[in-house]
């Protein structure tokens, strides 16, 4: 392991001011843990903290319980310290200091009152109750979206306790005649008694600094899985902050060999951990492949959790919250989640039942965005014709199941499910389901039905098979383009064909034409003011031409040059995007971070590798930022990436050696990583236009690819 403490490079304030939508939060937690804390406020510009949650129910979901010194009202703050394992702040008027440090299911507050006496208020944030228990303890419960959380907490000194509140919420005011008051508590989704058991197990004795030191050690262990050398101080801050944000989800909600599942509203006994809280539309492209690389054993537990969610609810989730199945976004992205892990050697989960669930989600459940349930007439149309039909401008919606705001999103629904069906086909072949494999390979080509050759873009069709006109592919389709696209416009979605870039290039007119189109993507003007564009496309931020760095479907686009014989353009673009949009500042995230989705892109891209197509167990070579990066694998082996001469100017790959053998290609297998070894890259300040230019050396990404061919 590296000698320095990686956690010291983490700056949780990076991105705390959002470009247009959600900021990142200075979150304090242990990796994959139930208790997650950050001060509740609008963003880093808000000078008042409204409350301190005892935990957050789910990413971008409501806080559960809260505590505040004084009378519980919002307070302006001055001094603040943020780390992954410890938080501290001092309020302006009272000068009260509040500190926090976590364990997995518990939290620990320390309040310092300058006047030698003070009070704190514990309050419900959702509907529920709080009350005084024996020996001055506070117990309570509250519910949100069908999930009930319980708390058991204790104070370090004798206190005067009074209860109050109004409506369906309660508050407990605690007053103590001491200069320092500590509060330790346990959280449970099972019962108050279990919350107390969690506390007794994880924080059995008073001692704030001991818990803080243990949390810091846990983070150094997690972040130390990747040790980087070289680069600038700022680049190391960006990298380790991204790795920290990639370590939050999913969360393990098992408590003493049991867990409450909101997927069937029962408590289950199971020695194997149960994980929830994952938004696969955001995470299947980069975050899940990163966790498969770094934590394959934990990834297997997460995958088996999805299997159990399907068994309990009858629907294979794509947004698996602690509160249960959530209807959000589009696609059947549990399919690439399962396939990518399986073909990278993660096998400790029930593949047959997983397949049953993802097959049902594709053929029997609705494909409509932001909906869960059985298929309907639009799904039957998709199954018969191979695309989701669009309405013409001004045409009234005919299907009451279509979300009134999210609309049909016909282009991404068709494209995303084409990828997902390719993933299902790979698992079908693995399970020797020949007819299913043929069926889903055919469905994987559905994207071709929406490529409009005369426009060279993905374009919506109506139910009669006619192109939608008039349509501005840059700006049409209403808010977020949802009538036809989703959060991004037609330019982004034209490249969202990770399972068949070869086929896409062919219908574009060949690799030369595809390369010209990709160049133009980064140059194509908005044709309107930025404020007009962003008012309609707030998710599609940090634009370079028509390319959006701020949204997940764009992640693989810069790496497509590797499939067009111009890897040097991938190297140039990736470095420009990292340097321009990912900075160590409050504005340092180019769009919604989405609980690790965007941060995982940063981790991979700064390392100089990227998993372009989930399900194909290979990595593309990009442009490594650090002179050396060592990935300490769970099997005890190391994979080392050495980038001789890497610097801001030396962004271009001159040559590649894998375990001493020269490569004339810009990709390698996951097995090459998992077995340990050294990827040695020589960098320079001018492109090597010959490396990776031969079509015989292009990365595997055709519809005909069989992932198992790259396992060994």
N, C-alpha and C positions, 0 to 999 in steps of 0.2 A: 504494500500500500504506500501511497505517497506520504511524505513526512508532514506536509502541512495539513491543516484542518479545513477541508473543503467547505464546511458550513459557514466559515467566516467570509466566503465570497458571495454568499446568498444575500440578495437585497430584495426583500418582499415588497418594497415600495415601487419596483419597476412596473410600469403600466397602470399605476393607481389612478391615473386620469385617462378615461376611455377616449378613443378617437371620436366616436359618435354614440356608441352603445354602452355596454357594461365595462367598467374598469376591472382590473385585477384587484384583489384584496390582500392586505398584509396578514395572511392567514397563518395561524399557529396550530400545528397538529403534528402527530406522528404519522409516518407513511401508512396509508390505508386504514386509518383509525376512525372510530365513531365520534370522538370529540374533536370538533373543529371550531376554532375561535377567530374572530376578527372584530374590531370595533365597528359598530353599526353607524354609518354615515353615508352621505351621498357619494362622495369620492374624496380624494386627498385635498381638494380645495375647500371642502366643508370644514369650518373651524369648530364645529360642535359635534361631540360624540353623543348619540342618542342613547346607546346602551351597550353593554357587553353581554353577548349571548353565552349561555352555558354550553351550547353546541348549535350547529347548523344542521337542519334536517337533511339537506341535499344540496348539491351544487346549484347556486342561484335560486335556492328555495328558502322558505321562512326560517328565522331563528327560533330556537326552542329555549324558553325561559330566559331571564336576563338578570343581571345584577349591576347596580350602580351605587357608588358612594354618595353620601348626602341624601337628598330627598328623592332621588331616583330620576330627576328630570335631566334633560340634555345639558351638557356642560362644555364650555370652550376649553381647549387644551393647548399646551405649549410644547413641552419636551416630550418626545416620543422615541422609543427604541423598538425596532421591529426585527425579529429573527424568526426562523422556522420553529424554534423551540422555546422562545421567551418573548414576552411583550411587556413594555412598560410605558406609562404615560403620566404626566403631571397636569392637573387641571389648573387653569389660570387663577380663578378667584379663591378657591379653597386651598390651593397648593397640595391637595391630597394626591398621593401617588398610588397608582393601581398597577399591579404586576400580575402576570399570568404565565403558567407553564402547564403542559398537558401530559397525560398518559394516554393509553389507548381508549379507555372508556370513562376516564375521570379527568377532572381539571382541578387546578390549585390557584387560588387568588391570594394576593397579599396586598393589604391596604395600609398605607402609612399616613396617619393623621398628625399634622404638625402641632395641633393644639392639645394633643394627649387624650382626646375623646372624639368619637365620631360615630357615624351611622352608615349603614348600607341598606338598600332596598332590593329584595329579591321579588321578581314579578313574573307572572305569566305573560308570554308574548302571543300565545294562541288561547283558545278556549280551554279552561281548566281550573285547577285549584291548587293552592299552596297553604300549608299550615305548619304550626310549631309541633314538634314531636318531643319525645323524651330527651332530657339533657341538652335542651336548646337546639336540637337538630331541626332542620327544615326538610319537609317532604312535600312532594307534589306530583301532579301529572297534568298533561295537556295534550290536545289532539289537533292534528292538521292533516287534511285530506285522507282521513281514515287511519292515520298512524298515531298511536298513543305513545308518548315518551314519559318516562318517570325519572324523578330526581330524588336523591338522598344526600343532604349536605350537613357539614358540621363546622362550627366556628372554634377558633383556638382559645378563646377566652370567654368567661361568663358574659352573657348578654341579656339585655332587656328586649323582649320580642313582642311586637304587636301586629295584629293581622288587619287587613282591610281589603279594599278593592271595590269594583263596581261591576254590575252585569255578570258576565260569565268568566271574568278574570279576577284573579286574587293577587294580593301583594303582602309580603311580610317585611316589616321594618325592624332592623336589628340595631341596637345601640350598645356601644361598649366604651368603658372608661379606660381605654388603653391607647398607646401611641401606634401600636402595630396590631392589626387584626388579620388573621388568616382564615380562609374558607376553602375547604376541600370537599369535593362532591363526586358522586358517581351518577352516571346516566345509564338508563336501561330502556329497552323497548319491550320488556317482559313484565316487570313489576317494580314497586318501590323496594321490596325485599331484595330483589336481584340487583338493583342499583346500589344498595348498601353492601351487598356481597362484592360487587365490582370494586367499590371503594376500599373495603377491607383487604382485598387481594392486591390492588395496584398502588394504593397509598396507605399502608397500614399504620404509619407513624407520621407525626408532624416533622417537617423539615423541607421547606420550600427549595432551598438550594440543592438538596440531594436529588429531588425530582427534576429540577432544571438541568443538573449535570447529566442525569440519565437520559433525558430527552436530547440533549446536545450530542451525547455519545451515539445515540440511535441514528441521528441525522448524519453524523460523520461516517457511520457504517454504511448507510444507504448511499450517500453521495460519493463515498470513497470507492464505490463499485467502478467508477470511471475516474482515472487520474490523468489530468492533462498537464502538459508542459509546453512552455512557449506561449505565444500570443500576448496580448496586452492585459493589464489589470482589468480594464473594462470588459474585454472579451471573456475573461474568466468569470467575472460577475454575471454577465449575460448567460453564459453556459450553465453555471451551477444554479442560478436562479431558475432557468428553464428546467433543469433536471429535478429541482425541488418541486416545481409545479407539476411535473410529470409523475409525481409520486403520491399524489393525494388519493386518487380513485383507482379501483373501486374500494368501498369501505367494508371491512369485516365486522358484521353485526352479531357474530356468535358470542354467547355469554355462557361460560361454564358448560360447554358441550350442548347448548341449545340456542335456538334463535326464533324470533317472531318473524313470520313471513306475511307481508301484506298481500302476497299473491294468492293466498287462500285463507288469510286471517286466522292462522293457527300457530301455536308454538310447536316446534319440531325439535326432537332430540337427535343430534348428529355430531359425531366427533369431528367431522370435516368442516372447516370454516365455510360460512355462507356470506357471500359478498353481494352488495347492492350498490346503486348509484353509479350509473354509467350511461352516457349519451352517445351511442355508437355512431350516429351520423357525424359527430364531431371527432370521434376518437379512432375509428377503424383504420384510417389511413396511416397514422403515425404513432399515436400513443400506444395502441394495443401491440403493434409490432415491436415497439421499444420495450414494453414490459415482457413480451415473449422472449426477447433477447436477454434481458437482464434478470428476469425472475420467472423462469419457465414453470417452476413448481407452484408458485402462487397463481400464475396464469391458468394452470390446470384447475385449481380450486375455483377460480372465477368462472371458467367455462362450465364446470359442473354445476355451479350456482345457477347459470342460465338454464341448464338442463332441468334443474329442480323447479325453477320458476315456470318453465313450460309445463312440467308435469302438474304443478299446483294450480295453474291458471288456464291452461289450454291454449295459450298464445305464447309463441316465442317472442320475448321482448326485444326491442331495439333501444328503448329508453327505460331502464330498470331502476326506478327510484326506490328509496326506502319505503315510500308510500305505495309502491306497487307499480303495475304497468302504466306507462304514461304514453298517450298518443301525441307524438311530436315528430315533425319533419317528415321525410319520406324514405322509402327504401326498406330493404330486408337485410340490414347490415350485420345481423348476427351471423349471416352466412360467411362473409369474409373473416369475421372474428374467429369462427371455428376452423375454417379451412386454412387460414394463415398459420395458426398455431399447430394444427395437425401436421402440415407439410414442413414445419420447422422442428418436428420431433416431439412436440408436446402431446402425449397420448393418454395421460391419466384422467380421462373423462369419457363419458358414455357417448361415443360418436353415433351409434345407431339411433338413440333417442334424440340426440341433437339434430340428426338428419330428418327425422320424422317431423320435428318442430319447424325447421326452416323450409322444408318442402310444403308443409301445410300453410305456412305464412305466404308462400309464393302462389300456390294454386287455389287455396280455399278461403283465405282471409283477404280482406280488402287491401288494395294497393294505394288507396286514396290518402293524400297527406293529412296528417293530424287526425287520423281516425283509426280505431281498433274495432274489429268485429268481422263477421262473415262478408264474403264478396257480394257485390251488387252488379247492376247492369253495366256500369263502366268497366268493372273488372272483367265481366264476360266479354265485352268488346275488346279489351286488351288481349285476352287469351285467344280470341278468334282472329284478330287483325295485327297483333304485334306492336301496338302503340296505344298510348292513352290519347283519346281524341280531345281536341281543343274547341272551345266556343269561338265564334266570330265576334269581332268587336261589337259590343252592344247587345249580343245575344243573351237571353235570359237563361240562367242555370236550370237544368231539367231534373237533376238528381239532388234530392233533399239531403243526402249524406255528404255532399261536398261542403267542406268548411267554408263559411261565408267570407272569412278574411283570407284564408290560405289558398283558396281556389283549387283548381285541378293540378296545376304545376305539371302539365303534360310532358314537357321535354325532360326535366330531371327525373320524373317518375319512370319514364321509359328508359332513360340511360342508366339510372342507378340500379333499377331492377335487372337490366341486361347484365351488368357486372355481377350482381348478386346471384343471378341464375347461372352464370359461368362458374361461380364458386360452388353452387349446389351440384353442378355437373361433375366437378372434380371429386367431391365427396361420394357422389353416386358411383363413379368408377371405382373408387377405393372400396366401396361396399359391394361391388360387383352387381350393381343394379343397371344393367345395360340399357334397358328401355328408358329409364329415367335419365341416364346420361345423355342419350340421344335427344330426348325431349328438351332438357335444359340447355344443351349446347345450341339447339335451334333457337331457343328463347334468348340466349346470350347475344345473338346477332340482331335482335330487335332494334338496336340503336340505329341500324342502317336505314330503317323506315323513315327516320326524321332528318336524314342528311339531305339538304337541298343543294344539289350540285351547282346550279346557276348562281347561288349566293355563297357557296362554300361554307355554309354554317348549318348548325342544327336548328331546325325550324318546325314550329307546330303545324299539324294537319287537323282538319275537321273530320267528322265521322264519315264523310264522303270521300276522304282521301285527298282533298284539295288543300293546298298551302294557304295558311291564314294570310290574308291581305286586307287592308294595309297593315304593315308591322315594321316598326323600327327595332331591329334586334339589339340595339344599344340601350334603348330607353322605353320600349313598349311593354305592355302587359300590366299596367297598374303598379300599385305599391310593391316594390321588390320584384317586379316582373312576374308576380305570382299567377297571373292569368295564363302565362306560357312557360315561365322559368321559375326560379326560386332564389331570392336573395342576390343572385348574380344574373347577368344577361346572357344573350346567345353566344357571345364571344367566348366567355369562360366555358360554357357547357359544351361547346363544340369539341373540346379536348378531353371531356370527361368519359373516356372510353379505355380505361386502364387494362381491360382484358383483351383488347384487340387493336392496338395502335397500328399494326400492319394493315388491317382491314380499313382503318380510317384513312391511312395514307393512300391506299389504293383508290378509294372513292373520291379522294381529293385530287387525284390525278398523278400520284406518284410521290416519291420522297422529295424530289426537287421542289415541286409545288407545295408540298406540306411544309417544307422548311421555310419557304417564302411566306406562307400563311402564318407560321409560328413567329417569324421575325416581325411580321406586320401586327400581330397581336400586341406586342410590346410598344408599337409605334402608333397604332390606330388612335386618332384623336377622339375626345369625348363628344365633340360637335355641339357643346353647350357649356355653360359655366359649371364650375365644380359644385357650387352650392345647389344648383338645380339638379345635377346628377345625384348628389349625396342625399338630397331631400327625398328622392324616390328610392335610392339604393343605399340605405344607411349601413347595411352589412358589407357592401362591396367597397371597402375602403382601401386606402394606400395604393392608389392606382398607378400603374406604369402603362401608358396607353390604355388598352382595354383589359389588361391583366390586373387582378385584384389580389394583393398580398394578404388582405385582411379576412379571407374566407377560405374554408377548408377545401372546396373543390379545386382550388388553384395550386395546391401543394405540389403535385407531381408535374405540373406543366413545365417548369424550367428544366426538368430532367428528360423531357421528351427529345431534346436535341441529341441525347445519347443514342436514340433510335433512328436518327436521321443522318448519322455520320459526321456530326459536328459537336463532339463532346466539349470542345473548348468554349462553345457558346453556353452550355450548361454551367461550366465553371465561372464564366464571366457573370452570368445572370445571378447565380446563387450568391456570389460574393457581393454583388451590388445590392441585392435584396436584403441580405443580412446587415450590411453596413448602413443601409438607408433607413430600414424600418424597425430593426431590433436593436435598441440602444439601452444603456443603463441609466434611464431617466424615468420620470413619472409618466412620460408619453411613450415609453419604450415598447409597447405592444401595438401592432398595426390594426387590430380589430378585436372582436371578442375572443378572449383566450380560451374559453370553453373548457375549463377544468383540466388542462393539460394537452388539449388537442393541438393548439398552436405551439406550445412550448416543446412538444416532442419533435415537431418539424425542425425547430432550432437545434435541439440536441443532435439529431442525425446530421443535419446540414453542416453544423460546425465541426462535427467529427469527420465529415467528408464522405459519408455514405448515406444511401437513402433506399427504403423498401418501396419501390414504385408501384408494384401491383401486389396487394395482399393476396396470399394464396400461392404465389410463385416464390419459392424460398431462395431468392437472390437479392443482392444489393447493388445499386448503381454506385459508381465512384463519382463524387462531385469535386469540391475544392476544399480540402481540409484547412481549417483555420490554425490549428495548433501544430507545433513541430512534432509532438508525440502525444498519443492518447493510448492509455492502457485500460482495456475493459476486463475487469476481473469477473470471470464467469462463475456461475454457481457450481459447475462441475470441478472447480479448482484450477482450471486452465486460464490462461490469459490470451486475449487477442490484442495485438499491438498494432496501432496505425502510426507509422513514422512518415512524416512529411518533410523531407530535407529542404531547408531554405524557405519554408512557408512564411509568408509575410503579406502585408497589404498589396504590395506590388507583385509579388510572386504568387499569383492566384492560379496559374495555368499548370496543368499536369504535363510533365515532360515524359515520364516513364513510370511503369508500375511493375513491381515484383511482389509475388505472393509466395511466401516461404522460400525465397531465393530464386524462384522461377519467373522469368520475364513474361508479362502478359501483353498481348496486343489488343486487349479488350478492356472496356471500362465497367466491368461488372464481375462479381464473384458470388459463390454460393453461401447460403447460411451455414452449411456444413463446414465450410472453410473457417468460419468464425467459431462455431460450436466446438470444433476440434482443437481450438487454440492455434496460434501462429502469428505471423507478422505480415502485414501489408505495408510494403515500403514504396513510397511515392516520392519522386523527385519533382520539385516545383521550379517554375521559372516565370519570367515576366512577359514572355511572348507565347502565343498559342503553338502547340504541336498539332498541326492540322491533319497529320497522318494517323495519330493514335485513335483507334476506334472508328476509323473512316470506312473500313471494309465492311460491307453488309454482312459478310460471314461472321463477323465478330460482334454484331449488335446484341443487346440484351434480349433474353427470351420474353416475348410479350404477345405472341400471336394467340388467336382464338384456339389454335390447334395445340398449344403448349400443354404438356402433361407435367404437373409440378413434381411428381415423384421421380422424374428423370434427373432432377437437380438435388436429390437428397444426399447423395454420396459422391 
